[in-house]
Amino acid sequence: MAEEQNDPTSRRPVPPRPQPPRPDVSVEPLRPRQEPTRSVRPKVASALWVLTAVLVLALAGIVALSWESVLSGVETAVSQQDSTASAADVRNTASATLLSSGAAAAVLVLLGFVALNLLRNAAMSSKVLMAAVGILTIGAAVTFSTFVSDASALLGGVLQWGPFVVAGTAAAATIVALLPRASSGQ
């Protein structure tokens, strides 16, 4: 019998212990939850940046549709800077200036949308990126206006005042996006 007690195959199964009843637990907040009020500023900043993008596209369309007249205006400005340059060099420089301005504008507009998206998600570097993109966009618009200043008679001078409108909307979008949030949840 002592051998039966030590033999693990001869043991009787022990019934499982009954589980104790679950306690009634109630968790209540210390104060009522206040839903954060949604700020209108991100929507306004996004709308202003979309307007900036539309204006950049409109200026690009005007330049594309009036390429030869805009190019000749930029060629005039380039030839005034360097009177010893050949006609081919002046034309190549003017073309490169217009194409690089368009590429820079496209990159800045896309970076602006990225910065706004990061701001919406409260990323740490988003304000720095938004400020840099805003400043660069304003600078690029003003610089572009100096490039095309000799082609300003086109379409009522749209190439004269259009870049400044782009700079203004970019500045407004940047300022609205970077305004500090109010403590009431905005």
ABEGO torsion letter per residue (X at the ends): XAAAAABAAABBBBBBBBBBBBBBBBBBBABBBBBBBBBAAAAAAAAAAAAAAAAAAAAAAAAAAAAAAAAAAAAAAAAAABAABBAAAAAAAAAAAAAAAAAAAAAAAAAAAAAAAAAAAGBAAAAAAAAAAAAAAAAAAAAAAAAAAAAAABGGGAAAAAAAAAAAAAAAAAAAAABBBBAAGX
